[in-house]
Amino acid sequence: MSATTVITGDAEALAVAAELAAEFREGAAERDARRRLPHAELERLSASGLLAVTVPAEFGGADIRAETLAEIFRLLGAADASLAQIPQSHFVYINVLRRQGADEQKKFFFGEVLEGKRFGNAQSEAGTLHIQDIRTRLARRPDGLYVLDGVKHYSTGALLADWIPVLARADDDNLHVAYVARDAPGLTVVDDWDGMGQRTTASGTVRLESVPVPADRVVPHHLTFQGPQLHGAVAQLLHTAIDAGIASGALAEAVEFVRTKSRPWFESVDEGHATAADDPLLIQRFGELAIRVRAADALLAAAARAVDTARAGLTDATAAEASIAVATAKVTAAEAAVEAGSALFEVSGTRSALDSLGLHRHWRDARTHTLHDPARWKVQHVGRYVLNGTKPPRHGLL
């Protein structure tokens, strides 16, 4: 597999994303209904060059703005939230290499990405004390080779990846990321994800049994959090963009359904409104929903600009402002996605609930995706920052 395109700038990246989103939207409901994994669609994504747009310019990439990347994910999320979710970790682990990779590591892996190769992830674990309780071990042998042992869950994209970044603790208990080839001996990816939403992300289980890892494939991730950083802000920005996209996609489906399929309520007809789209109560509800979705989109763009500003001059203050801006947008977008996904049925009527139409995927995707991390803690950090000037923590989830 090789990319047929190397994207050179922000405008080109947005144009490619819009074209792909329109293409991916066509089969999204069918893929969800059949739980058909998007093999062909991911190949299109790789071949488009879109997965390499954050590679630094000195390594041949477009190095696009965060604002552009967020809009790419919003467009993809509006078309197919499962498909948009798969490359989220891909860009996160490109960012890890930007921050902590050695020059030779950057040269090698950025070259892989420019050729269309995809990163998955093996990060979360089940049954541990909490999400940061990582028990997968990365042990160094006397010959310098590392060995990985552990079990990972919710490993989005791993099944369809070329490289799987694995979060693990080394002998000193510090966190590292090991970039492991998908076909490495001892590595097994199990397609056992059965979530009610985002059904085609292949977010299954990764088993690691004495998996050998060369030393030049290991990056010291713990160093990321020893100074001002944007790791968490960028990762959460992409989640925010997916939520905003889901909200936008659900609203668009509702508009189309009411305009073309919904029957007017008889009392509305009695008052002189011939179509459902003329019903003043529906007009009111659509206005409310449009305001929520536009607010989410606006806060997403503002958060992305804060990330770009911080990247241009990274300090404790700019990093904190970026994290708070992203947290604010994330809370708003999550609420908008769940509300729009549910209100789709409220405004469209009984027929919209037919399983064969697949309109419920928007709510299921929203409800599933917004569980990634609790909005209530983001609200806490925003409040502490505004009221007391307390900077948000550097734990990578904010």
PAVEX-451499 format. One record per residue (C-alpha): residue number from 0; residue in three letters; x, y, z negated. Coordinates in Angstrom, 3 decimals, decimal comma. Layout:
N
[NUM ALA [X Y Z]]
...
//
This chain:
398
[0 MET [0,000 0,000 0,000]]
[1 SER [1,286 3,443 0,878]]
[2 ALA [-0,305 6,858 0,843]]
[3 THR [-1,081 8,169 4,291]]
[4 THR [-1,076 11,746 2,999]]
[5 VAL [1,113 13,841 0,733]]
[6 ILE [-1,052 16,716 -0,431]]
[7 THR [0,837 19,990 -0,549]]
[8 GLY [-1,379 22,414 -2,436]]
[9 ASP [-4,473 23,162 -4,514]]
[10 ALA [-6,814 24,051 -1,664]]
[11 GLU [-6,006 20,866 0,211]]
[12 ALA [-6,469 18,799 -2,952]]
[13 LEU [-9,940 20,261 -3,535]]
[14 ALA [-10,970 19,689 0,062]]
[15 VAL [-9,873 16,037 -0,076]]
[16 ALA [-11,660 15,544 -3,412]]
[17 ALA [-14,904 16,998 -2,065]]
[18 GLU [-14,742 14,732 0,984]]
[19 LEU [-14,066 11,634 -1,098]]
[20 ALA [-16,763 12,510 -3,638]]
[21 ALA [-19,359 12,726 -0,857]]
[22 GLU [-18,202 9,350 0,425]]
[23 PHE [-18,156 7,687 -3,011]]
[24 ARG [-21,609 9,008 -3,956]]
[25 GLU [-23,256 6,917 -1,230]]
[26 GLY [-22,540 3,538 -2,797]]
[27 ALA [-22,362 4,490 -6,478]]
[28 ALA [-25,787 3,179 -7,506]]
[29 GLU [-25,273 -0,099 -5,666]]
[30 ARG [-21,837 -0,632 -7,206]]
[31 ASP [-23,280 0,005 -10,649]]
[32 ALA [-26,269 -2,314 -10,124]]
[33 ARG [-24,122 -5,181 -8,876]]
[34 ARG [-21,148 -4,336 -11,072]]
[35 ARG [-19,013 -4,372 -7,952]]
[36 LEU [-15,560 -3,065 -8,764]]
[37 PRO [-14,414 -0,240 -6,458]]
[38 HIS [-11,443 -1,945 -4,805]]
[39 ALA [-11,926 -0,292 -1,424]]
[40 GLU [-12,724 3,087 -2,948]]
[41 LEU [-9,544 3,072 -5,027]]
[42 GLU [-7,533 2,213 -1,948]]
[43 ARG [-9,086 5,252 -0,271]]
[44 LEU [-8,193 7,347 -3,302]]
[45 SER [-4,580 6,173 -3,187]]
[46 ALA [-4,284 6,619 0,566]]
[47 SER [-5,671 10,159 0,356]]
[48 GLY [-2,676 11,339 -1,670]]
[49 LEU [-4,980 12,673 -4,370]]
[50 LEU [-3,406 10,533 -7,102]]
[51 ALA [-0,036 12,247 -6,602]]
[52 VAL [-1,143 15,873 -6,868]]
[53 THR [0,391 16,444 -10,322]]
[54 VAL [3,837 15,142 -9,388]]
[55 PRO [6,271 18,037 -9,986]]
[56 ALA [7,366 19,975 -6,921]]
[57 GLU [11,018 19,085 -7,444]]
[58 PHE [10,076 15,427 -6,939]]
[59 GLY [7,983 16,088 -3,838]]
[60 GLY [4,539 16,639 -5,320]]
[61 ALA [2,014 19,470 -5,091]]
[62 ASP [2,102 20,121 -8,866]]
[63 ILE [-1,420 21,551 -8,759]]
[64 ARG [-2,960 23,711 -11,472]]
[65 ALA [-4,913 22,156 -14,335]]
[66 GLU [-7,919 24,132 -13,132]]
[67 THR [-7,739 22,341 -9,792]]
[68 LEU [-7,283 18,930 -11,406]]
[69 ALA [-10,304 19,508 -13,635]]
[70 GLU [-12,437 20,400 -10,624]]
[71 ILE [-11,274 17,263 -8,818]]
[72 PHE [-12,467 15,140 -11,736]]
[73 ARG [-15,732 17,074 -11,979]]
[74 LEU [-16,438 16,391 -8,304]]
[75 LEU [-15,606 12,696 -8,639]]
[76 GLY [-17,571 12,417 -11,888]]
[77 ALA [-20,672 13,877 -10,270]]
[78 ALA [-20,425 11,251 -7,528]]
[79 ASP [-19,490 8,166 -9,575]]
[80 ALA [-18,528 8,441 -13,236]]
[81 SER [-16,994 4,971 -13,275]]
[82 LEU [-14,744 5,704 -10,336]]
[83 ALA [-13,720 9,038 -11,866]]
[84 GLN [-12,828 7,339 -15,141]]
[85 ILE [-10,343 4,914 -13,609]]
[86 PRO [-7,619 7,474 -12,667]]
[87 GLN [-7,964 9,475 -15,911]]
[88 SER [-5,191 7,468 -17,577]]
[89 HIS [-3,174 7,553 -14,355]]
[90 PHE [-2,783 11,321 -14,696]]
[91 VAL [-2,252 11,135 -18,458]]
[92 TYR [0,713 8,831 -17,996]]
[93 ILE [2,138 10,942 -15,202]]
[94 ASN [2,056 13,695 -17,813]]
[95 VAL [3,910 11,484 -20,313]]
[96 LEU [6,701 11,037 -17,782]]
[97 ARG [6,818 14,785 -17,117]]
[98 ARG [7,266 15,415 -20,809]]
[99 GLN [9,556 12,614 -21,974]]
[100 GLY [10,819 10,702 -18,968]]
[101 ALA [14,526 10,694 -18,136]]
[102 ASP [15,497 12,040 -14,712]]
[103 GLU [15,949 8,594 -13,211]]
[104 GLN [12,622 7,449 -14,633]]
[105 LYS [10,894 10,462 -13,127]]
[106 LYS [12,558 9,920 -9,775]]
[107 PHE [11,500 6,282 -9,654]]
[108 PHE [7,943 6,537 -10,967]]
[109 PHE [7,041 9,768 -9,205]]
[110 GLY [8,243 8,098 -6,023]]
[111 GLU [5,902 5,207 -6,744]]
[112 VAL [2,986 7,578 -7,270]]
[113 LEU [3,727 9,449 -4,048]]
[114 GLU [3,527 6,103 -2,258]]
[115 GLY [0,011 5,584 -3,615]]
[116 LYS [0,780 3,364 -6,597]]
[117 ARG [-1,641 3,561 -9,531]]
[118 PHE [-1,131 3,612 -13,291]]
[119 GLY [-3,672 1,854 -15,489]]
[120 ASN [-3,487 1,840 -19,249]]
[121 ALA [-3,172 -0,521 -22,202]]
[122 GLN [-3,628 1,787 -25,134]]
[123 SER [-6,562 1,089 -27,463]]
[124 GLU [-6,827 -1,894 -29,784]]
[125 ALA [-9,853 -3,458 -31,426]]
[126 GLY [-10,183 -4,594 -35,037]]
[127 THR [-7,521 -2,259 -36,421]]
[128 LEU [-8,014 0,296 -39,187]]
[129 HIS [-8,532 3,189 -36,754]]
[130 ILE [-7,695 4,271 -33,215]]
[131 GLN [-4,153 5,371 -34,104]]
[132 ASP [-3,369 2,071 -35,850]]
[133 ILE [-1,334 0,596 -32,996]]
[134 ARG [-0,022 -2,903 -33,732]]
[135 THR [1,364 -3,979 -30,366]]
[136 ARG [5,114 -4,440 -30,802]]
[137 LEU [7,973 -3,505 -28,529]]
[138 ALA [11,015 -5,428 -29,756]]
[139 ARG [14,522 -4,898 -28,405]]
[140 ARG [16,629 -7,965 -27,750]]
[141 PRO [20,414 -8,077 -28,150]]
[142 ASP [20,848 -7,930 -24,353]]
[143 GLY [19,023 -4,563 -24,249]]
[144 LEU [15,803 -5,908 -22,747]]
[145 TYR [12,533 -5,149 -24,539]]
[146 VAL [9,726 -7,635 -25,206]]
[147 LEU [6,054 -6,717 -25,634]]
[148 ASP [3,521 -8,612 -27,727]]
[149 GLY [-0,052 -7,607 -28,474]]
[150 VAL [-3,639 -7,356 -27,276]]
[151 LYS [-5,246 -4,232 -25,849]]
[152 HIS [-8,913 -3,441 -25,260]]
[153 TYR [-10,790 -0,817 -23,202]]
[154 SER [-7,901 -0,916 -20,726]]
[155 THR [-9,505 1,171 -17,996]]
[156 GLY [-7,943 0,708 -14,591]]
[157 ALA [-5,492 -1,984 -15,658]]
[158 LEU [-7,101 -4,674 -13,541]]
[159 LEU [-6,685 -2,563 -10,398]]
[160 ALA [-3,347 -0,926 -11,227]]
[161 ASP [0,187 -1,386 -9,916]]
[162 TRP [1,743 -0,312 -13,217]]
[163 ILE [0,254 -0,602 -16,701]]
[164 PRO [1,579 1,865 -19,298]]
[165 VAL [1,442 0,103 -22,667]]
[166 LEU [1,378 2,027 -25,949]]
[167 ALA [3,389 0,123 -28,545]]
[168 ARG [5,470 0,526 -31,683]]
[169 ALA [9,179 -0,168 -31,514]]
[170 ASP [11,325 -1,658 -34,276]]
[171 ASP [11,564 1,771 -35,928]]
[172 ASP [7,719 1,963 -35,909]]
[173 ASN [7,754 4,934 -33,526]]
[174 LEU [5,353 4,992 -30,593]]
[175 HIS [6,716 4,291 -27,132]]
[176 VAL [5,156 3,803 -23,715]]
[177 ALA [6,359 0,801 -21,723]]
[178 TYR [5,563 0,989 -17,997]]
[179 VAL [4,916 -2,642 -17,086]]
[180 ALA [4,432 -4,031 -13,591]]
[181 ARG [0,960 -5,490 -13,094]]
[182 ASP [2,427 -8,867 -12,135]]
[183 ALA [4,926 -9,063 -15,016]]
[184 PRO [5,257 -12,534 -16,581]]
[185 GLY [3,286 -12,879 -19,809]]
[186 LEU [0,828 -10,077 -18,902]]
[187 THR [-2,808 -11,033 -18,377]]
[188 VAL [-5,677 -8,663 -17,564]]
[189 VAL [-9,133 -10,005 -18,375]]
[190 ASP [-12,176 -8,503 -16,652]]
[191 ASP [-14,473 -8,716 -19,700]]
[192 TRP [-15,843 -5,161 -19,977]]
[193 ASP [-19,609 -5,336 -20,478]]
[194 GLY [-20,505 -1,764 -21,406]]
[195 MET [-23,998 -0,530 -20,631]]
[196 GLY [-22,499 2,445 -18,809]]
[197 GLN [-19,438 3,065 -16,658]]
[198 ARG [-19,927 -0,536 -15,649]]
[199 THR [-17,360 -0,607 -12,838]]
[200 THR [-14,302 0,780 -14,634]]
[201 ALA [-12,900 -2,715 -15,291]]
[202 SER [-12,074 -1,573 -18,828]]
[203 GLY [-11,216 -5,038 -20,032]]
[204 THR [-8,608 -6,739 -22,182]]
[205 VAL [-4,839 -6,824 -21,640]]
[206 ARG [-2,920 -9,650 -23,297]]
[207 LEU [0,829 -9,299 -23,744]]
[208 GLU [2,773 -12,441 -24,607]]
[209 SER [6,534 -11,922 -24,712]]
[210 VAL [6,374 -9,619 -21,709]]
[211 PRO [9,907 -8,568 -20,651]]
[212 VAL [10,433 -4,846 -20,107]]
[213 PRO [13,701 -3,312 -18,856]]
[214 ALA [15,014 -0,479 -21,014]]
[215 ASP [14,641 2,025 -18,175]]
[216 ARG [10,873 1,422 -18,165]]
[217 VAL [10,417 2,614 -21,772]]
[218 VAL [9,616 6,226 -22,731]]
[219 PRO [9,750 7,590 -26,324]]
[220 HIS [6,187 8,840 -26,663]]
[221 HIS [6,494 9,905 -30,320]]
[222 LEU [8,765 12,785 -29,312]]
[223 THR [5,841 14,339 -27,445]]
[224 PHE [4,256 15,456 -30,704]]
[225 GLN [7,298 16,999 -32,367]]
[226 GLY [6,720 20,423 -30,823]]
[227 PRO [4,029 22,350 -28,988]]
[228 GLN [2,474 20,061 -26,415]]
[229 LEU [-0,426 19,733 -23,992]]
[230 HIS [-0,692 15,954 -23,908]]
[231 GLY [-4,016 15,850 -25,745]]
[232 ALA [-5,386 18,969 -24,080]]
[233 VAL [-4,787 17,586 -20,583]]
[234 ALA [-6,206 14,153 -21,423]]
[235 GLN [-9,305 15,679 -23,011]]
[236 LEU [-9,690 18,163 -20,166]]
[237 LEU [-10,126 15,267 -17,751]]
[238 HIS [-12,692 13,621 -20,031]]
[239 THR [-14,491 16,967 -20,189]]
[240 ALA [-14,512 17,209 -16,409]]
[241 ILE [-16,062 13,746 -16,118]]
[242 ASP [-18,821 14,736 -18,564]]
[243 ALA [-19,455 17,973 -16,678]]
[244 GLY [-19,569 15,969 -13,465]]
[245 ILE [-22,104 13,518 -14,890]]
[246 ALA [-24,307 16,438 -15,953]]
[247 SER [-24,059 18,004 -12,499]]
[248 GLY [-24,756 14,706 -10,752]]
[249 ALA [-27,807 13,985 -12,909]]
[250 LEU [-29,233 17,452 -12,311]]
[251 ALA [-28,713 17,138 -8,560]]
[252 GLU [-30,513 13,763 -8,537]]
[253 ALA [-33,408 15,271 -10,499]]
[254 VAL [-33,711 18,183 -8,086]]
[255 GLU [-33,766 15,866 -5,080]]
[256 PHE [-36,300 13,517 -6,668]]
[257 VAL [-38,734 16,240 -7,712]]
[258 ARG [-38,502 17,958 -4,341]]
[259 THR [-39,073 14,813 -2,292]]
[260 LYS [-40,803 12,132 -4,405]]
[261 SER [-42,506 13,437 -7,543]]
[262 ARG [-46,247 13,992 -7,519]]
[263 PRO [-47,604 17,112 -9,214]]
[264 TRP [-49,495 16,685 -12,467]]
[265 PHE [-53,245 17,037 -11,803]]
[266 GLU [-53,637 19,959 -14,204]]
[267 SER [-50,894 21,784 -12,335]]
[268 VAL [-52,782 21,176 -9,075]]
[269 ASP [-55,969 22,498 -10,690]]
[270 GLU [-54,093 25,720 -11,405]]
[271 GLY [-53,079 26,086 -7,771]]
[272 HIS [-49,634 24,424 -7,681]]
[273 ALA [-49,591 22,061 -4,713]]
[274 THR [-46,242 20,305 -5,365]]
[275 ALA [-44,251 19,167 -8,370]]
[276 ALA [-41,580 21,711 -7,475]]
[277 ASP [-44,173 24,491 -7,904]]
[278 ASP [-45,113 23,421 -11,438]]
[279 PRO [-44,118 26,336 -13,724]]
[280 LEU [-43,400 23,967 -16,626]]
[281 LEU [-40,973 21,975 -14,473]]
[282 ILE [-39,434 25,190 -13,189]]
[283 GLN [-38,841 26,232 -16,805]]
[284 ARG [-37,188 22,910 -17,643]]
[285 PHE [-34,973 22,981 -14,574]]
[286 GLY [-33,891 26,493 -15,515]]
[287 GLU [-32,911 25,287 -18,985]]
[288 LEU [-30,979 22,349 -17,584]]
[289 ALA [-29,207 24,485 -14,970]]
[290 ILE [-28,071 26,873 -17,701]]
[291 ARG [-26,650 23,995 -19,748]]
[292 VAL [-24,816 22,553 -16,753]]
[293 ARG [-23,469 25,939 -15,659]]
[294 ALA [-22,268 26,628 -19,198]]
[295 ALA [-20,418 23,313 -19,214]]
[296 ASP [-18,832 24,061 -15,836]]
[297 ALA [-17,795 27,556 -16,934]]
[298 LEU [-16,239 26,359 -20,188]]
[299 LEU [-14,448 23,573 -18,311]]
[300 ALA [-12,887 26,116 -15,939]]
[301 ALA [-11,960 28,408 -18,831]]
[302 ALA [-10,349 25,525 -20,712]]
[303 ALA [-8,359 24,523 -17,637]]
[304 ARG [-7,110 28,079 -17,247]]
[305 ALA [-6,024 28,034 -20,906]]
[306 VAL [-4,029 24,863 -20,193]]
[307 ASP [-2,409 26,529 -17,175]]
[308 THR [-1,550 29,576 -19,272]]
[309 ALA [-0,015 27,419 -21,978]]
[310 ARG [1,989 25,418 -19,451]]
[311 ALA [3,467 28,652 -18,091]]
[312 GLY [4,586 29,716 -21,566]]
[313 LEU [4,363 26,864 -24,044]]
[314 THR [4,348 27,941 -27,692]]
[315 ASP [2,502 26,813 -30,801]]
[316 ALA [0,014 29,617 -30,200]]
[317 THR [-0,691 28,917 -26,521]]
[318 ALA [-0,876 25,165 -27,107]]
[319 ALA [-3,367 25,689 -29,930]]
[320 GLU [-5,496 28,019 -27,823]]
[321 ALA [-5,543 25,468 -24,993]]
[322 SER [-6,575 22,636 -27,330]]
[323 ILE [-9,369 24,708 -28,855]]
[324 ALA [-10,608 25,817 -25,440]]
[325 VAL [-10,687 22,196 -24,254]]
[326 ALA [-12,427 21,036 -27,438]]
[327 THR [-15,082 23,726 -26,990]]
[328 ALA [-15,674 22,679 -23,405]]
[329 LYS [-15,719 18,976 -24,298]]
[330 VAL [-18,459 19,380 -26,901]]
[331 THR [-20,580 21,409 -24,493]]
[332 ALA [-20,054 19,116 -21,512]]
[333 ALA [-20,832 15,996 -23,544]]
[334 GLU [-24,107 17,490 -24,728]]
[335 ALA [-25,003 18,617 -21,215]]
[336 ALA [-24,275 15,174 -19,740]]
[337 VAL [-26,443 13,295 -22,223]]
[338 GLU [-29,256 15,838 -21,982]]
[339 ALA [-29,280 16,011 -18,191]]
[340 GLY [-29,089 12,231 -17,866]]
[341 SER [-32,127 11,872 -20,105]]
[342 ALA [-34,098 14,860 -18,789]]
[343 LEU [-33,832 13,454 -15,267]]
[344 PHE [-36,700 11,097 -16,173]]
[345 GLU [-38,638 13,721 -18,098]]
[346 VAL [-38,876 15,989 -15,053]]
[347 SER [-39,109 13,321 -12,353]]
[348 GLY [-41,925 11,187 -13,711]]
[349 THR [-42,706 7,490 -14,056]]
[350 ARG [-41,406 6,363 -10,676]]
[351 SER [-37,889 7,564 -11,533]]
[352 ALA [-37,657 4,823 -14,169]]
[353 LEU [-37,702 2,058 -11,566]]
[354 ASP [-34,642 -0,080 -12,107]]
[355 SER [-34,150 -0,455 -8,361]]
[356 LEU [-33,447 3,289 -7,990]]
[357 GLY [-30,493 3,196 -10,388]]
[358 LEU [-31,101 6,704 -11,707]]
[359 HIS [-30,524 5,473 -15,247]]
[360 ARG [-26,819 5,117 -14,513]]
[361 HIS [-26,303 8,827 -15,189]]
[362 TRP [-27,600 8,586 -18,764]]
[363 ARG [-25,833 5,262 -19,372]]
[364 ASP [-22,569 6,684 -18,050]]
[365 ALA [-22,950 9,821 -20,162]]
[366 ARG [-23,852 7,948 -23,331]]
[367 THR [-20,943 5,536 -22,861]]
[368 HIS [-18,295 8,039 -21,840]]
[369 THR [-19,073 10,547 -24,593]]
[370 LEU [-18,231 7,858 -27,171]]
[371 HIS [-14,512 8,103 -26,341]]
[372 ASP [-13,911 10,424 -29,290]]
[373 PRO [-16,351 12,102 -31,682]]
[374 ALA [-17,466 15,629 -30,820]]
[375 ARG [-18,118 16,310 -34,517]]
[376 TRP [-14,380 16,428 -35,205]]
[377 LYS [-13,799 18,790 -32,329]]
[378 VAL [-16,403 21,131 -33,811]]
[379 GLN [-14,532 20,955 -37,118]]
[380 HIS [-11,243 21,943 -35,523]]
[381 VAL [-12,858 24,792 -33,597]]
[382 GLY [-14,415 26,080 -36,816]]
[383 ARG [-11,166 25,860 -38,771]]
[384 TYR [-9,321 27,679 -36,005]]
[385 VAL [-11,869 30,481 -35,682]]
[386 LEU [-12,492 30,998 -39,396]]
[387 ASN [-9,090 30,364 -40,938]]
[388 GLY [-6,636 30,404 -38,032]]
[389 THR [-5,777 26,744 -38,620]]
[390 LYS [-4,039 25,327 -35,566]]
[391 PRO [-5,354 21,966 -34,346]]
[392 PRO [-3,332 18,833 -35,155]]
[393 ARG [-0,859 17,316 -32,704]]
[394 HIS [-2,261 13,816 -32,502]]
[395 GLY [-2,910 13,648 -28,771]]
[396 LEU [-6,727 13,546 -28,930]]
[397 LEU [-7,362 17,279 -28,976]]
//
